[in-house]
Amino acid sequence: MATMSTTRPGVQERIFLHLRDYMDYGDKVEVPFALSQMGIANAVAIARSNVPRAISGMKESGHLIERQAHVTGVSRKRKAYFLTEDGANVADEVWTKVSEQLVRIIHPDGHSESTSLSEALEETDLPLRHVDLLRYMDDSGTIDLSGLTSDLIERDLSKHIEKQLISYLNDLPRTRRFYGRTKELDVMADLLEAKSGTILLPGIAGIGKTALSTKILDRFTHRRNLLYHRCQDWEGSRAFLEACAEWLSAIGHNDLSDYLDSTPVPQPTLAVNLIESGLSESPSLIVIDDLHKVGDETLFTILRELTLRISNLREVGLVMFSRSFRMVVPESDSTGNIVTLVMPLQGLDEDSSKQILTAMPKLNQEQFSNIYDLSRGHPLILELINRGNVADTFHATLEAFVEQEIFSRLSGAEKRLLGAIAVFREPVPIQAVKRVEGGTDLLDELVEKGLARQSDAENYDVHDLVREFLMRAMDDELRKELHSTAVSWYRDKNDNAADRIEFIHHLRHTGDDEGLAEVLLSEGHSLVSAGHTELLSILNTLDRDDFDAKSWGLIRELKGDILSIQGRWDEAEIEYDAAARHVGRRKISPELARLFSARADIAVKRGAMDDALELHRKALQIQTHKDIRDAVGAARSYNNMGHIFRRRRDARRALEVYSNVEDLLKLEDDPELNDARIRLASAFIEMGELDRAREHALAAFENTKDINQDFLHARSRAVLGRFYAKISDNELALHHYSGALETLSTLNDPRSAVEVEMLLGQVLVDAGRGEEAGEHYLNGLAVAEGNDFRMLQGELLARLGAVEPDRSQRMQYLQRSLSLFRELGAVDRMREVQNSVHRAVMGK
């Protein structure tokens, strides 16, 4: 007897079923395309790049073997995959279980029926295998055969032969029911069919934007390539571009994917060029949901440019849903032609609203009018009302209705579980909330009530509107407890900065101010120095009364560091002054030395070299004090002073302070001094002290090799590459340059990434390869722009102006650099760039 389960088998199970049909080819020289990575990807509806990960467990367990084989229709040998006998047995077990699954079939003539998967396979006249039925099955267990033909099925399975229609809908949430919106759908579809263009649909939370997005995608299924991207608070342009890249690669255009692999933060114009190229021959629809969650101007720049380009393509549409009514894309182009249609979403009409209230068949007109007036046709509120079956009481406001009729009816355990999910800013796996009272047994009930939702197979979240109501009504004690649960989840997740930011965000709401201060002290400087300026929004919410003087001084210092990175120097100095007051201006401490050094860095950027030297001397008095002995800080100060003397062309004094760094390196054996050694080697290269440069570069290379200092090791290799380029050993230079790039590509540190791109660019300049150097400077500029590193933007533009062969482009780079330095007040660099502009004008 068929079971009631409608869950689609996992990827591995579908691969078992797919490969089971090809057991006879295990010893054949030539094998079908279906046994290649792309053939497997086509059959089970995943990206080709995900196939190796999906089958890795099958290989390890002895269920699958991999070998090179001639693949039909492919000119060279490819990897092919075959089940072992044990694997075939597993496949048989999977089919035994899956074949009895109950599914709903919509037949080509339009009628539907519920039947088992095995019976559906026997009854259909289409050339479908079991994995094909599973590929076309949606999350509700429905298989729609009405729009399928033999040609469409074959096309889906043979994407290597011709450009196929690819749907990349990984983030698309499940939609239970959909009512109304026929007019909106018709207008959108008619516009997109008539010409290429952009549609922006703003609407309040819960008004049905995501549900509408699924329906417009349905309208163009089997007619266009489809991409659905859902924005998240913690993501930006990179996430959107990576989704585009994987989608375009599946279509057959790998350029964007290759570009993203080569740069941490892509340049918007180049990225749009590659997207435009990938869409130029493919009918496509891009749908972006929850655009309001992202404040990344780089993403908005990409979307603005894409909007203008799409109007010149054939059969390409961009549809965006947002809670914000901000016009992030242009309504018209430079000639006045409309390129964006704005369609604000309102509530449902009365007839559609009544269709949602299925649990209230005896609802009279007065009761319905009360509900409709309160909900204003808001679909999510109507759905919650329907599931709660409440209509007897009149309420003055929607907020009062939701609180009294919905949330007040939840048990304490349900509220705690719902709150435990809502407190997270991103979808979380069930393990993250398993400690909450009531466990996860109540989770299915909350999903059924529409209060929680399953964002994918493993993760849960709540609708933004539910989160807002819930968090607003939650008492402080419960809120702190739930944030503490989130802190426990993130506490040991140390692999990436995003998780550490989330950890700090939740810790800030627990009331554990001492714990927060401790984490900021141990991790704050490393996060900020790596360019994670999003920490500023958390720091801005902290209250002076919650921290002691030392901790508050640290918080003001971190705020100053972030503002300095962003080029907001006046504001940074205000924060540094405040920090100095809290740590004690007359007290000898490492904190005060850091503040002097930070102020000196700003003075250098402004061209106030005398002030900078005086501040560094004050820092050194503390760093070299017998009670402090901060060798790392002292080395940094000496290096910075040497940089100032070199800029003044005072080589004698520069060498004097660099000798002090060498003395420290001889006396101290601290791995943290490797950074100072690398900077020293780079300075010696600039000064022509090549023997000393080689000594320190090689020492840094060896010292950073095996002690988990990957980024410093990459920097040491970049400096070595530059050294060998100086002595014309291009082979060794290229060896170290390539090694530095390889390491850099695995790291996620935007500020350091910019600095390494600048180093590598200089290596190539020294080797006489200005064009390649320009590519690195452009990569660095894209990262700097994406993270608002304005001083570094100016430096990179100046360097691009030095290597660009085209005179007009060179002038453009230099003028942009000059404008940035002028805006920042970087007087010294402004003068140097002005001289470069003069030389460019004179044709020198």
Stockholm file with secondary structure:
# STOCKHOLM 1.0

chainA/1-844         MATMSTTRPGVQERIFLHLRDYMDYGDKVEVPFALSQMGIANAVAIARSNVPRAISGMKESGHLIERQAHVTGVSRKRKAYFLTEDGANVADEVWTKVSEQLVRIIHPDGHSESTSLSEALEETDLPLRHVDLLRYMDDSGTIDLSGLTSDLIERDLSKHIEKQLISYLNDLPRTRRFYGRTKELDVMADLLEAKSGTILLPGIAGIGKTALSTKILDRFTHRRNLLYHRCQDWEGSRAFLEACAEWLSAIGHNDLSDYLDSTPVPQPTLAVNLIESGLSESPSLIVIDDLHKVGDETLFTILRELTLRISNLREVGLVMFSRSFRMVVPESDSTGNIVTLVMPLQGLDEDSSKQILTAMPKLNQEQFSNIYDLSRGHPLILELINRGNVADTFHATLEAFVEQEIFSRLSGAEKRLLGAIAVFREPVPIQAVKRVEGGTDLLDELVEKGLARQSDAENYDVHDLVREFLMRAMDDELRKELHSTAVSWYRDKNDNAADRIEFIHHLRHTGDDEGLAEVLLSEGHSLVSAGHTELLSILNTLDRDDFDAKSWGLIRELKGDILSIQGRWDEAEIEYDAAARHVGRRKISPELARLFSARADIAVKRGAMDDALELHRKALQIQTHKDIRDAVGAARSYNNMGHIFRRRRDARRALEVYSNVEDLLKLEDDPELNDARIRLASAFIEMGELDRAREHALAAFENTKDINQDFLHARSRAVLGRFYAKISDNELALHHYSGALETLSTLNDPRSAVEVEMLLGQVLVDAGRGEEAGEHYLNGLAVAEGNDFRMLQGELLARLGAVEPDRSQRMQYLQRSLSLFRELGAVDRMREVQNSVHRAVMGK
#=GR chainA/1-844 SS CCBSCCCCCCHHHHHHHHHHTTGGGTTCSEECGGGBHHHHHHHHTCCGGGHHHHHHHHHHTTSEEEEEEEETTCSSCEEEEEECHHHHHHHHHHHHHHTTBEEEEECTTSCEEEEEHHHHHHHCCSCCCHHHHHHHBCTTSEEECTTCCHHHHHHHHCTTTSCCCCEECTTCCCCCCCCCCHHHHHHHHHHHHHSCEEEEEECCTTSSHHHHHHHHHHHTTTTSEEEEEECCTTCCHHHHHHHHHHHHHHHTCCHHHHHHHHCSSCCHHHHHHHHHHHHTTSCEEEEEECGGGCCCHHHHHHHHHHHHHHTTSSSEEEEEEESCCCCCSCSBCTTSCBCEEECCCCCCCHHHHHHHCTTCTTCCHHHHHHHHHHHTTCHHHHHHHHHHTCCSSCCSSHHHHIIIIIGGGSCHHHHHHHHHHHTSSSCEEGGGGTTSTTTTTTHHHHHHTTSSEECSSSEEECCHHHHHHHHHHSCHHHHHHHHHHHHHHHTTCCSCHHHHHHHHHHHHTTTCHHHHHHHIIIIIHHHHHTTCTTHHHHHTTCCGGGSCHHHHHHHHHHHHHHHHHTTCHHHHHHHHHHHHHHHCTTSCCHHHHHHHHHHHHHHHHHTCHHHHHHHHHHHHHHHTSTTTCCHHHHHHHHHHHHHHHHHTTCHHHHHHHHHHHHHHHHHCCCGGGHHHHHHHHHHHHHHTCHHHHHHHHHHHHHHTTTTTCHHHHHHHHHHHHHHHHHTTCHHHHHHHHHHHHHHHTTCCCHHHHHHHHHHHHHHHHHTTCHHHHHHHHHHHHHHHHHTTCHHHHHHHHHHHHHHCCSHHHHHHHHHHHHHHHHHHTCHHHHHHHHHHHHHHHTTC
#=GC SS_cons         CCBSCCCCCCHHHHHHHHHHTTGGGTTCSEECGGGBHHHHHHHHTCCGGGHHHHHHHHHHTTSEEEEEEEETTCSSCEEEEEECHHHHHHHHHHHHHHTTBEEEEECTTSCEEEEEHHHHHHHCCSCCCHHHHHHHBCTTSEEECTTCCHHHHHHHHCTTTSCCCCEECTTCCCCCCCCCCHHHHHHHHHHHHHSCEEEEEECCTTSSHHHHHHHHHHHTTTTSEEEEEECCTTCCHHHHHHHHHHHHHHHTCCHHHHHHHHCSSCCHHHHHHHHHHHHTTSCEEEEEECGGGCCCHHHHHHHHHHHHHHTTSSSEEEEEEESCCCCCSCSBCTTSCBCEEECCCCCCCHHHHHHHCTTCTTCCHHHHHHHHHHHTTCHHHHHHHHHHTCCSSCCSSHHHHIIIIIGGGSCHHHHHHHHHHHTSSSCEEGGGGTTSTTTTTTHHHHHHTTSSEECSSSEEECCHHHHHHHHHHSCHHHHHHHHHHHHHHHTTCCSCHHHHHHHHHHHHTTTCHHHHHHHIIIIIHHHHHTTCTTHHHHHTTCCGGGSCHHHHHHHHHHHHHHHHHTTCHHHHHHHHHHHHHHHCTTSCCHHHHHHHHHHHHHHHHHTCHHHHHHHHHHHHHHHTSTTTCCHHHHHHHHHHHHHHHHHTTCHHHHHHHHHHHHHHHHHCCCGGGHHHHHHHHHHHHHHTCHHHHHHHHHHHHHHTTTTTCHHHHHHHHHHHHHHHHHTTCHHHHHHHHHHHHHHHTTCCCHHHHHHHHHHHHHHHHHTTCHHHHHHHHHHHHHHHHHTTCHHHHHHHHHHHHHHCCSHHHHHHHHHHHHHHHHHHTCHHHHHHHHHHHHHHHTTC
//
